[in-house]
Amino acid sequence: VRPQVLNKKEQKLMLGEASINTGEGILFNMTPSPGATSCLGNAQRDVKLVCDYLNLTFDEEKFTEELTDDNK
């Protein structure tokens, strides 16, 4: 599903990336096609939100070590 965000007040199609956090345990992400440029960054941001919501900890060091080149 590729959602499109509409600004109903200005009657405009909103292009680009958007994220909606309900604060109730569900996140919605919309990325421009193909979206790969921002997907890992979005995942990192979202996993922190999910962990906060579930009162869990996120091992950012392990994330960086396993999924980025920053550890070299």
Stockholm file with secondary structure:
# STOCKHOLM 1.0

chainA/1-72         VRPQVLNKKEQKLMLGEASINTGEGILFNMTPSPGATSCLGNAQRDVKLVCDYLNLTFDEEKFTEELTDDNK
#=GR chainA/1-72 SS CCCCEEETTTTEEECSCEEEECSSSCEEEECCSSCHHHHHHHHHHHHHHHHHHHTCCCCHHHHHHHHCSTTC
#=GC SS_cons        CCCCEEETTTTEEECSCEEEECSSSCEEEECCSSCHHHHHHHHHHHHHHHHHHHTCCCCHHHHHHHHCSTTC
//
